[in-house]
Amino acid sequence: MSKTLEIKKPSVWKGEVRASFKKVISFDLLFLGLGMVIGAGIITAILVH
């Protein structure tokens, strides 16, 4: 039974993710902007209420 525990499956994290730096930054800025808009809406709803 201990031998079956020694067999390791290939890790999901072994595969390297390849993405261009510009694409990563553009998605980051996109979601940062969306978060700011949503956050501003929530704060406004709380303050007006």
Beta strands, then each sheet from edge to edge (+ up, - down):
end
